[in-house]
């Protein structure tokens, strides 16, 4: 992640206010992948304490809904 900071270019407006960040495209893709993984991890942590049911039971429920 620290390489992203090294590769980033900050763009400023006429008043000197930071307005944009310019990244190499590959770095941008890596950043998106990292954020996606982080979202997945957070979802796993949230679901960790949820009650689970056996697949056979879930499958039966899904098939009943289909009818």
N, CA, C and O of each residue as an XYZ file, in Angstrom:
268
protein
N       0.814     -1.203      0.000
C       0.000      0.000      0.000
C       0.853      1.259      0.000
O       0.446      2.274     -0.566
N       2.011      1.217      0.614
C       2.834      2.427      0.663
C       3.343      2.823     -0.710
O       3.640      3.995     -0.938
N       3.452      1.873     -1.630
C       3.879      2.210     -2.995
C       2.861      3.101     -3.686
O       3.221      3.920     -4.531
N       1.591      2.945     -3.329
C       0.551      3.777     -3.933
C       0.824      5.237     -3.632
O       0.711      6.091     -4.512
N       1.177      5.518     -2.410
C       1.457      6.902     -2.019
C       2.649      7.438     -2.803
O       2.653      8.602     -3.204
N       3.643      6.615     -3.023
C       4.831      7.045     -3.764
C       4.509      7.336     -5.232
O       5.109      8.223     -5.839
N       3.558      6.586     -5.799
C       3.224      6.736     -7.216
C       2.163      7.798     -7.474
O       1.972      8.222     -8.614
N       1.472      8.228     -6.426
C       0.365      9.168     -6.589
C       0.874     10.577     -6.856
O       1.883     11.010     -6.299
N       0.156     11.275     -7.715
C       0.422     12.687     -7.971
C      -0.820     13.467     -7.558
O      -1.924     13.188     -8.026
N      -0.634     14.430     -6.693
C      -1.749     15.249     -6.238
C      -1.880     16.452     -7.156
O      -0.892     17.113     -7.475
N      -3.109     16.730     -7.579
C      -3.387     17.877     -8.441
C      -4.080     18.956     -7.620
O      -4.892     18.659     -6.743
N      -3.753     20.203     -7.910
C      -4.267     21.340     -7.160
C      -5.034     22.288     -8.072
O      -4.771     22.368     -9.272
N      -5.991     23.006     -7.480
C      -6.686     24.034     -8.253
C      -5.906     25.350     -8.159
O      -4.826     25.388     -7.569
N      -6.437     26.405     -8.725
C      -5.749     27.696     -8.762
C      -5.513     28.284     -7.362
O      -4.602     29.088     -7.166
N      -6.336     27.876     -6.402
C      -6.186     28.379     -5.032
C      -5.251     27.515     -4.186
O      -5.036     27.798     -3.007
N      -4.702     26.472     -4.785
C      -3.784     25.598     -4.065
C      -4.471     24.490     -3.287
O      -3.836     23.795     -2.494
N      -5.774     24.323     -3.513
C      -6.533     23.282     -2.831
C      -6.369     21.955     -3.578
O      -6.450     21.915     -4.806
N      -6.139     20.874     -2.833
C      -6.020     19.553     -3.445
C      -7.377     19.177     -4.044
O      -8.408     19.266     -3.378
N      -7.360     18.755     -5.310
C      -8.614     18.433     -5.979
C      -8.686     17.009     -6.527
O      -9.770     16.427     -6.576
N      -7.557     16.442     -6.937
C      -7.544     15.119     -7.561
C      -6.243     14.398     -7.220
O      -5.252     14.997     -6.803
N      -6.296     13.076     -7.420
C      -5.084     12.266     -7.301
C      -4.941     11.484     -8.595
O      -5.898     10.872     -9.070
N      -3.764     11.507     -9.153
C      -3.467     10.809    -10.394
C      -2.626      9.576    -10.056
O      -1.589      9.676     -9.401
N      -3.096      8.407    -10.520
C      -2.400      7.141    -10.262
C      -2.149      6.399    -11.563
O      -2.926      6.536    -12.507
N      -1.079      5.616    -11.633
C      -0.921      4.712    -12.778
C      -2.102      3.733    -12.780
O      -2.596      3.354    -11.718
N      -2.550      3.328    -13.964
C      -3.743      2.490    -14.062
C      -3.594      1.177    -13.300
O      -4.533      0.748    -12.630
N      -2.432      0.533    -13.391
C      -2.220     -0.736    -12.679
C      -2.335     -0.534    -11.171
O      -2.859     -1.396    -10.465
N      -1.855      0.584    -10.685
C      -1.957      0.890     -9.259
C      -3.412      1.088     -8.878
O      -3.852      0.628     -7.824
N      -4.158      1.770     -9.728
C      -5.588      1.975     -9.513
C      -6.312      0.625     -9.424
O      -7.148      0.428     -8.542
N      -5.993     -0.300    -10.334
C      -6.607     -1.625    -10.312
C      -6.267     -2.370     -9.027
O      -7.129     -3.020     -8.435
N      -5.012     -2.275     -8.597
C      -4.611     -2.925     -7.342
C      -5.381     -2.337     -6.164
O      -5.790     -3.062     -5.257
N      -5.573     -1.048     -6.182
C      -6.308     -0.380     -5.119
C      -7.763     -0.854     -5.088
O      -8.313     -1.106     -4.016
N      -8.378     -0.973     -6.254
C      -9.746     -1.487     -6.323
C      -9.831     -2.919     -5.811
O     -10.760     -3.264     -5.081
N      -8.866     -3.751     -6.190
C      -8.830     -5.136     -5.710
C      -8.705     -5.176     -4.187
O      -9.377     -5.961     -3.518
N      -7.843     -4.327     -3.656
C      -7.638     -4.261     -2.206
C      -8.942     -3.859     -1.508
O      -9.312     -4.458     -0.499
N      -9.628     -2.863     -2.032
C     -10.881     -2.409     -1.431
C     -11.957     -3.494     -1.506
O     -12.743     -3.663     -0.573
N     -11.986     -4.222     -2.614
C     -12.934     -5.314     -2.773
C     -12.661     -6.410     -1.743
O     -13.585     -6.937     -1.124
N     -11.386     -6.745     -1.568
C     -11.009     -7.749     -0.573
C     -11.389     -7.282      0.829
O     -11.853     -8.077      1.646
N     -11.194     -6.004      1.103
C     -11.541     -5.447      2.405
C     -13.047     -5.543      2.655
O     -13.474     -5.888      3.757
N     -13.847     -5.240      1.640
C     -15.304     -5.366      1.768
C     -15.700     -6.819      2.028
O     -16.565     -7.087      2.862
N     -15.074     -7.752      1.319
C     -15.353     -9.174      1.524
C     -15.002     -9.587      2.949
O     -15.760    -10.309      3.597
N     -13.861     -9.131      3.429
C     -13.416     -9.455      4.787
C     -14.409     -8.916      5.817
O     -14.759     -9.607      6.773
N     -14.859     -7.678      5.612
C     -15.822     -7.086      6.544
C     -17.135     -7.863      6.535
O     -17.735     -8.078      7.589
N     -17.582     -8.283      5.366
C     -18.813     -9.067      5.268
C     -18.651    -10.407      5.986
O     -19.579    -10.871      6.648
N     -17.479    -11.028      5.858
C     -17.216    -12.288      6.559
C     -17.257    -12.085      8.070
O     -17.824    -12.902      8.796
N     -16.658    -10.998      8.536
C     -16.638    -10.722      9.971
C     -18.051    -10.499     10.497
O     -18.384    -10.949     11.593
N     -18.887     -9.802      9.716
C     -20.264     -9.555     10.131
C     -21.070    -10.849     10.164
O     -21.911    -11.038     11.042
N     -20.814    -11.735      9.213
C     -21.568    -12.986      9.117
C     -21.054    -14.044     10.089
O     -21.701    -15.073     10.284
N     -19.919    -13.803     10.687
C     -19.281    -14.773     11.572
C     -20.204    -15.233     12.699
O     -20.161    -16.396     13.101
N     -21.023    -14.341     13.200
C     -21.858    -14.655     14.355
C     -23.282    -15.030     13.971
O     -24.119    -15.280     14.839
N     -23.556    -15.068     12.680
C     -24.887    -15.452     12.224
C     -25.050    -16.966     12.314
O     -24.100    -17.732     12.153
N     -26.282    -17.361     12.574
C     -26.585    -18.788     12.641
C     -26.542    -19.376     11.229
O     -27.077    -18.777     10.296
N     -25.925    -20.517     11.068
C     -25.878    -21.164      9.759
C     -26.787    -22.394      9.777
O     -27.138    -22.916     10.835
N     -27.155    -22.834      8.586
C     -27.967    -24.043      8.463
C     -27.285    -24.974      7.474
O     -26.536    -24.520      6.609
N     -27.537    -26.267      7.594
C     -26.919    -27.221      6.661
C     -27.377    -26.957      5.223
O     -28.492    -26.486      4.995
N     -26.506    -27.266      4.259
C     -26.803    -27.019      2.848
C     -28.077    -27.740      2.414
O     -28.874    -27.174      1.666
N     -28.282    -28.962      2.861
C     -29.465    -29.732      2.448
C     -30.746    -28.995      2.864
O     -31.713    -28.953      2.104
N     -30.749    -28.424      4.056
C     -31.914    -27.675      4.528
C     -32.117    -26.393      3.707
O     -33.242    -26.059      3.334
N     -31.038    -25.696      3.437
C     -31.119    -24.466      2.645
C     -31.631    -24.770      1.238
O     -32.444    -24.028      0.687
N     -31.147    -25.864      0.669
C     -31.561    -26.257     -0.674
C     -33.056    -26.545     -0.715
O     -33.744    -26.139     -1.651
N     -33.563    -27.250      0.309
C     -35.000    -27.550      0.379
C     -35.809    -26.257      0.433
O     -36.818    -26.125     -0.260
N     -35.370    -25.309      1.249
C     -36.077    -24.034      1.371
C     -36.097    -23.285      0.038
O     -37.118    -22.717     -0.349
N     -34.969    -23.289     -0.650
C     -34.892    -22.609     -1.940
C     -35.805    -23.268     -2.972
O     -36.465    -22.581     -3.751
N     -35.839    -24.578     -2.976
C     -36.688    -25.294     -3.939
C     -38.160    -25.045     -3.641
O     -38.965    -24.949     -4.568
N     -38.529    -24.939     -2.360
C     -39.921    -24.648     -2.002
C     -40.316    -23.249     -2.479
O     -41.443    -23.048     -2.931
N     -39.408    -22.287     -2.384
C     -39.691    -20.922     -2.838
C     -39.908    -20.854     -4.347
O     -40.677    -20.033     -4.846
N     -39.218    -21.732     -5.053
C     -39.272    -21.745     -6.511
C     -40.663    -22.125     -7.040
O     -41.065    -21.683     -8.116
N     -41.378    -22.931     -6.288
C     -42.700    -23.448     -6.740
C     -43.760    -22.408     -6.728
O     -44.906    -22.690     -7.077
